[in-house]
Amino acid sequence: MEYVKLGATGLDVSRICLGCMSYGVPERGTHPWSLTEEQSRPFIKKAVELGINFFDTANAYSDGTSEEIVGKLLGEYGRRDEIVLATKVYLPMGEGPNRRGLSRKAIFTELDNSLRRLGTDYIDLYQIHRFDRHTPIEETLEALHDAVKSGKVRYLGASSMHGYQFAKMLYLADLNGWTRFVSMQNHYNLIYREEEREMLPLCAEEGIGVIPWSPLARGRLTRDWDEVTARTETDGFGRTLYQDSDRVVVDAVAAVAAERGVPRAQVGLAWLLHNPAVTAPIVGATKMSHLDDAVASVGLELSEDEIARLEAPYTPHAVSGF
């Protein structure tokens, strides 16, 4: 495994981040494809053995049970001082009016709840899951700054939003002397490249680490376009992200992978990793081959011709994912 700094920080993270949305109680929340604790166990164990030190979850995944499972299993298989543990806040965690969003009250409440579920006294990377249009930015930023100063959080990260929104948050943090975001978790893959227009250049300019979610387009880049999985049958949000014309990109990945004699997943991830703006794609794993392919992609170097062939079929998309 290779390790790089997360943005402009001194924090070393593996070039693959294990996304933990698939680990949680299936009956809780909106992810019926989630793996139970016992089903998740071998994946966390193998990830640690492969040298992955970066793990990403969220308070809302499977109604908090993802955090519980990930925290417990990392406690068994990893050393806390060697693990970079990331979670998120923003999405609803109950029916009450203050159980969502990025108000000071919500952040402090959900931070303590996440710490309890994860079984730790600090979070390495605490991320805002989305931009909150209903809370003053200053309130959110100062609350996050106070969370860092309390010792409960080491670094701050953000997730999908418009470039101007992220720029404004960075500006206000600098203006007020508050802790800055060090990472952006955004929707970016060969099928959806709209982030190249504003967000990626902004992150490169500001020294922000980029950790894309759905780097394989929810698995679409790993299989034939019309192939159906248990997740695609129930993933309503995923059906809003892509369009039928994207199948030509999938075909291009399949062609390059066949010529190389490697799985398509390795090609899709290697394309992301060749971009100097990308720190570590967040890869989900529900089969052991998913982990093997993710780690192998770190050492797969694509030629300029292969990169051009992979990028050529792309067509612009409406902004999606947030």
KAHUMO-V694115 format. One line per field, one symbol per residue. ss: DSSP state (H for helix, E for strand, - for the rest). phi: phi as a letter, one per 20 degrees, with the letter a starting at -180 (. if undefined). Layout:
ss: ???
phi: ???
//
This chain:
ss: --EEE------EEE-EEEE---E-----------E-HHHHHHHHHHHHH----EEE----HHHHHHHHHHHHHHHHH--HHH-EEEEEE--------------HHHHHHHHHHHHHHH----EEEEEE--------HHHHHHHHHHHHH---EEEEEEE---HHHHHHHHHHHHHH----EEEEE-E------HHH--HHHHHHHH--EE--E------HHH-------HHHHH---HHH---HHHHHHHHHHHHHHHHH---HHHHHHHHHH----E--EEEE---HHHHHHHHHH------HHHHHHHHH----------
phi: .dccfemeeeeecffddeedfedrfgfdndcfefefgfffgfffffgfffnfddcccbfefllnffgffffffffedcdgfdedddbccqfgcreffdebncfgffffffffffffffmcdbdfcddefbedfdcggfffffffgfffffnececdccchafgffffffffffffdmefefdbcdcebafeccffffcfffffffemefdcfelfdllnffdbfgefdcffffceffffeeccfffffffffffffffffmcffgfffffffffeffeebfedebccfffffffffffeedeffffffffegffcgdfgbob
//
